[in-house]
């Protein structure tokens, strides 16, 4: 059985997030909104392009690309899709799915073309009447992964006509109604205005639904507090780490109440030994820590929390982390592959922004794309030649040369290692 999804919608106008299709007035920072959804329990985000022309369309696609670079939640893109090329733009921007408008007469033909090119699992269709279902009932299941149902009155007729699962619009926070809706085997989730409202406590909603036997993708702990070994004060120390970078941020303590609160609300909650009370990290400072994982060590007496740190400040002193009082330090060579790639890539970016006389990297940027592409081609050929020899040291050298020139190309085209890793992870 699949988890039910809580789906948020971001309406995009001129590269910014607006309230709705009809209310496109004052916008807000789109990355800030997306990151908030990413951390607060949302399972998927619909990004709706409200552009009126090709120039704005490209700007909104770029905004979606930036969202996908910044968050982990699945993104489904749609809006202003006229041809197969538009579907491709959304997918190349990092969307795992694309939603087509079932009200448009050209959608049926485009759907078949897109599903055959990119795969049925990437295709959604939005409907506000049953016309599209009636006209395409025989082929629907072959080309559509999910339906986006905009009118609750369609549900009974829809389930009689097709087995294609759907996501349903739900306007208000009505727990009994939401439970009833999600109890259907054919529904995969809900979306709606109350979900888009950032004041809605999504983690609490998912916890309440879980208690009513609705399968949700939330924190279902494999260990209870009683499984842990507490210290003499009845507490367990918790090491806190940034889930993206691996940076150790701080150490704090939990009691049973803070442990259970953390799991319930999805925000790191600790026990203050000095104040002798619970404290939700960031409740006053705004530097909230949203939980990504919580793990016990081999002896069950220490916890490791991986978190999304809001504001980049974990320490009460205003420092990024609590560990800045150096005692000893020995220089070492970094061996973490991704860290090395990122470090070299950042040096290349710095050369692009701050040219240095005599720099080979700046020479490549000055000569332009054609020169960079020529070098990438030459270096790839060198790898082939080296691989025909018995000496692997030569292969290592040539691959390193190739990767460097590849990173120069990436910088020239504004492609990051995160873009590459995300694409590989989806394959």
C-alpha positions in Angstrom: 0.0 0.0 0.0 1.3 3.4 -0.9 1.5 6.4 1.4 -1.0 9.2 0.8 0.4 12.5 -0.3 -0.1 16.0 1.1 0.5 18.2 -2.0 1.2 21.9 -2.0 0.9 24.3 -5.0 3.1 27.1 -5.9 1.7 29.5 -8.5 4.5 31.3 -10.4 4.1 34.7 -12.0 7.2 36.5 -13.4 9.5 34.2 -11.4 7.8 34.8 -8.0 5.3 32.9 -6.0 1.8 34.4 -6.0 -1.3 33.5 -4.0 -3.4 31.9 -6.8 -4.3 31.9 -10.5 -6.7 34.7 -9.9 -4.7 36.6 -7.3 -1.4 37.4 -9.0 -0.7 40.6 -7.1 2.2 41.0 -4.7 4.5 38.0 -5.0 6.9 36.4 -2.5 10.3 34.8 -2.8 9.8 31.4 -4.5 12.8 29.6 -3.0 11.8 30.7 0.6 8.3 29.2 0.1 9.6 26.0 -1.5 12.1 25.4 1.3 9.4 25.9 3.9 7.3 23.3 2.2 10.3 21.0 1.9 10.9 21.1 5.7 7.4 21.1 7.0 6.1 17.7 5.8 4.8 18.4 2.3 5.2 15.3 0.1 5.0 16.8 -3.4 4.7 20.3 -4.9 2.8 21.4 -8.0 4.6 24.3 -9.6 2.1 26.1 -11.9 3.5 28.4 -14.5 1.1 31.4 -15.0 3.1 33.0 -17.8 1.5 34.9 -20.7 4.4 34.8 -23.2 7.5 32.9 -24.0 9.9 35.3 -22.2 8.0 34.9 -18.9 7.6 31.2 -19.5 11.4 30.8 -19.7 11.8 32.9 -16.5 9.3 30.7 -14.6 11.0 27.5 -15.9 14.3 28.9 -14.5 12.6 29.5 -11.2 11.4 25.9 -11.1 14.9 24.8 -11.9 16.2 26.8 -8.9 13.6 25.2 -6.7 14.7 21.7 -7.8 18.3 22.6 -7.0 17.4 23.7 -3.5 14.9 21.1 -2.1 14.3 17.4 -1.9 10.5 17.2 -2.3 9.3 15.9 -5.7 8.2 18.7 -8.0 5.4 18.4 -10.6 5.4 21.2 -13.2 2.7 22.5 -15.5 1.1 25.5 -17.1 1.5 27.1 -20.5 2.3 23.7 -22.2 1.6 23.9 -25.9 4.0 21.4 -27.4 6.3 18.5 -26.6 9.2 20.9 -26.2 7.4 22.5 -23.2 7.0 19.1 -21.5 10.8 18.6 -22.0 11.6 22.0 -20.4 9.8 21.1 -17.2 11.6 17.7 -17.0 14.9 19.3 -17.8 14.3 21.8 -15.0 14.2 18.8 -12.6 10.5 18.0 -12.4 9.8 14.3 -11.8 6.3 14.7 -13.3 4.5 17.1 -15.7 0.8 17.9 -15.5 -1.2 18.6 -18.7 -4.5 20.5 -18.9 -7.3 18.1 -19.7 -9.6 21.0 -20.8 -7.4 21.8 -23.8 -8.4 19.9 -27.0 -4.8 19.3 -28.0 -3.9 17.6 -24.7 -5.0 14.0 -25.7 -2.6 13.9 -28.6 0.2 15.6 -26.7 -0.2 13.2 -23.8 0.3 10.2 -26.0 3.4 11.8 -27.6 4.9 12.8 -24.3 4.2 9.5 -22.5 5.8 7.6 -25.4 8.8 9.9 -25.3 9.4 10.4 -21.6 7.4 7.6 -19.9 3.8 7.3 -18.6 5.1 7.6 -15.0 5.9 11.3 -15.7 2.5 12.3 -17.0 -0.4 13.8 -15.0 -3.6 15.3 -16.4 -5.8 17.9 -14.6 -9.5 17.7 -15.0 -12.5 19.8 -13.8 -15.1 17.8 -15.9 -15.4 14.2 -17.0 -15.1 15.0 -20.7 -11.5 14.1 -21.0 -12.1 10.8 -19.2 -15.1 9.9 -21.5 -13.2 10.7 -24.6 -10.0 8.8 -23.6 -11.2 6.1 -21.3 -9.8 3.2 -23.3 -6.2 4.6 -23.5 -6.0 6.6 -20.3 -4.3 3.9 -18.2 -1.6 3.5 -20.8 -0.5 7.1 -20.8 -1.4 8.7 -17.5 0.3 8.1 -14.1 -2.2 10.2 -12.0 -5.1 12.5 -12.5 -5.4 15.9 -10.8 -9.1 16.2 -9.9 -10.1 19.8 -9.4 -13.8 19.1 -8.5 -14.9 16.8 -5.7 -18.2 16.2 -7.4 -16.4 14.2 -10.1 -15.2 11.5 -7.8 -18.0 9.0 -8.0 -18.2 9.1 -11.8 -14.5 9.1 -12.1 -14.0 5.9 -10.0 -16.7 4.2 -12.1 -14.9 5.1 -15.4 -11.2 4.5 -14.7 -8.8 2.9 -12.3 -6.2 5.6 -12.8 -5.3 7.0 -9.3 -5.9 10.6 -8.6 -5.1 13.6 -6.3 -8.1 15.5 -5.2 -8.7 19.2 -4.4 -9.7 19.8 -0.7 -10.3 23.4 0.2 -10.6 23.3 4.0 -8.9 21.6 7.0 -11.7 19.2 7.9 -10.0 16.2 9.5 -13.1 13.9 9.2 -13.6 14.8 5.6 -9.9 14.3 4.7 -10.0 10.9 6.5 -13.0 9.9 4.5 -11.5 11.0 1.2 -8.1 9.4 1.8 -9.7 6.1 2.7 -10.4 5.4 -1.0 -7.9 3.0 -2.5 -7.8 5.0 -5.7 -6.8 8.3 -4.2 -3.1 9.1 -3.8 -3.4 12.4 -2.0 -5.0 15.8 -1.6 -4.1 19.4 -2.5 -5.8 22.7 -1.7 -5.8 26.2 -0.3 -5.3 25.2 3.3 -2.3 23.1 2.4 -0.7 26.1 0.7 -1.2 28.2 3.8 2.2 28.0 5.6 0.5 28.4 9.0 -1.1 24.9 8.6 0.8 22.4 10.7 1.2 19.6 8.1 3.1 17.3 10.5 0.2 17.4 13.0 -2.2 16.7 10.2 -0.2 13.7 9.1 0.1 12.4 12.6 -3.6 12.8 13.2 -4.3 10.9 10.0 -1.8 8.1 10.9 -3.7 7.7 14.2 -6.8 7.1 12.1 -5.0 4.3 10.2 -4.4 6.4 7.0 -0.9 5.5 5.8 1.2 8.7 5.7 4.8 9.4 5.0 5.7 10.8 8.4 7.8 9.8 11.3 6.9 6.3 12.5 9.6 5.6 15.0 11.2 2.2 15.0 12.5 2.7 18.6 10.6 4.0 21.6 12.1 6.1 24.4 12.1 3.1 26.6 14.5 1.4 24.2 17.1 4.1 24.9 19.6 4.2 27.8 19.3 7.5 29.7 22.0 9.1 31.8 21.8 9.8 35.6 19.5 12.8 34.9 17.1 10.8 32.7 18.4 12.4 29.6 20.0 11.3 26.3 22.6 13.4 24.5 21.8 14.3 20.9 24.4 15.2 18.3 22.9 17.5 15.6 24.3 17.4 12.0 23.3 19.4 8.8 21.7 16.8 6.6 23.1 18.3 3.4 26.7 19.1 4.3 27.3 16.7 7.2 28.5 19.6 9.3 28.2 19.0 13.0 26.1 21.8 14.4 25.6 21.3 18.1 25.0 18.9 21.0 21.9 19.1 23.2 19.8 16.8 25.4 16.4 15.1 25.2 14.0 13.7 27.7 11.1 11.5 26.9 8.7 14.4 26.3 11.1 16.3 24.0 11.9 13.0 22.1 8.2 12.4 21.4 7.5 16.0 20.6 10.3 16.0 18.0 8.8 13.0 16.3 5.3 14.4 16.4 5.9 17.9 15.1 9.1 17.3 13.0 11.0 20.1 14.7 14.0 19.4 16.9 12.8 19.8 20.5 15.2 19.5 23.4 15.3 19.6 27.2 17.1 22.6 28.6 19.1 21.5 31.7 19.7 25.1 32.8 16.0 26.2 32.5 14.6 22.7 33.3 12.0 23.0 30.5 11.4 21.9 27.0 12.5 24.2 24.1 11.7 23.9 20.5 14.9 25.0 18.6 14.2 28.3 16.9 10.9 29.1 18.6 12.2 32.6 19.6 15.2 33.0 17.2 13.6 31.7 14.1 16.5 29.3 13.5 14.4 26.2 13.5 15.8 22.8 12.9 13.5 20.5 10.8 14.2 16.8 11.3 15.3 14.7 8.4 16.4 11.7 10.4 16.9 10.5 14.0 19.2 7.6 14.8 20.5 5.9 17.9 24.1 4.7 18.3 25.2 1.2 18.9 24.8 1.4 22.7 21.4 3.2 22.5 22.7 6.0 24.7 23.3 8.7 22.2 21.2 10.1 19.3 22.3 11.6 16.0 19.8 14.0 14.4 20.2 15.1 10.8 18.4 18.4 10.3 17.6 21.2 7.9 19.0 24.3 9.8 17.0 27.4 9.0 18.9 30.7 8.9 22.3 28.9 8.9 22.8 29.6 12.7 22.7 26.7 15.2 24.7 28.3 18.1 23.2 30.7 20.6 26.3 32.9 20.1 25.2 33.6 16.5 27.8 31.2 15.0 26.9 28.7 12.3 27.7 25.8 14.7 28.8 25.4 18.3 32.2 23.9 17.6 34.6 26.8 16.9 37.1 26.8 19.8 40.0 25.1 18.2 42.3 23.0 20.4 44.6 21.2 17.9 44.6 20.8 14.2 46.6 18.8 11.7 46.5 19.5 8.0 45.1 16.7 5.9 44.2 16.0 2.3 40.5 15.9 1.6 39.5 12.5 0.2 35.7 12.8 0.1 35.0 12.6 -3.7 32.0 14.9 -3.8 33.7 17.4 -1.4 36.7 17.5 -3.7 34.6 18.0 -6.8 32.7 20.8 -5.1 35.9 22.5 -3.9 37.4 22.4 -7.4 34.2 23.5 -9.0 34.0 26.5 -6.5 37.6 27.5 -7.4 36.5 27.4 -11.1 33.5 29.6 -10.3 35.7 32.0 -8.4 38.1 32.3 -11.4 35.1 33.1 -13.6 33.9 35.8 -11.3 37.4 37.1 -10.3 39.8 36.5 -13.2 43.4 35.9 -12.2 46.2 36.8 -14.6 48.0 33.7 -16.0 45.1 31.4 -15.0 44.5 28.5 -17.5 40.9 28.4 -16.3 40.4 32.1 -17.2 42.1 31.4 -20.6 39.3 28.8 -21.3 36.5 31.2 -20.2 38.0 34.0 -22.3 38.2 31.8 -25.4 34.5 30.8 -24.9 32.3 27.8 -25.3 33.7 26.4 -28.5 37.2 26.2 -27.0 35.9 24.6 -23.9 34.0 22.0 -25.9 37.1 21.3 -28.0 39.1 20.6 -24.9 36.3 18.3 -23.5 36.4 16.4 -26.7 40.2 16.1 -26.8 40.4 15.0 -23.2 37.7 12.3 -23.7 39.7 11.0 -26.6 42.9 10.9 -24.4 41.0 8.7 -21.9 40.2 6.2 -24.7 43.8 6.1 -25.8 45.1 5.7 -22.2 42.6 2.9 -21.5 44.1 0.9 -24.3 47.4 0.8 -22.4 48.3 -1.3 -19.4 49.2 1.6 -17.1 46.3 2.7 -15.0 48.1 5.7 -13.8 47.8 7.2 -17.2 44.0 6.5 -17.2 43.7 8.2 -13.8 45.6 11.3 -15.1 43.5 11.6 -18.2 40.2 11.1 -16.4 41.2 13.8 -13.9 42.0 16.2 -16.8 38.7 15.4 -18.4 36.7 16.0 -15.2 38.4 19.3 -14.7 37.5 20.5 -18.3 34.0 19.0 -17.8 33.7 21.2 -14.7 34.7 24.3 -16.6 31.9 23.4 -19.1 29.5 23.0 -16.2 30.4 26.4 -14.8 30.1 28.0 -18.3 26.6 26.5 -18.6 25.6 27.1 -14.9 25.2 23.4 -14.2 26.1 22.3 -10.6 27.1 19.0 -9.1 23.8 18.9 -7.3 22.1 19.1 -10.7 24.1 16.1 -11.9 23.6 14.1 -8.7 19.8 14.8 -8.7 19.5 13.6 -12.3 21.5 10.4 -11.6 19.4 9.7 -8.4 16.2 9.8 -10.5 17.5 7.2 -13.0 
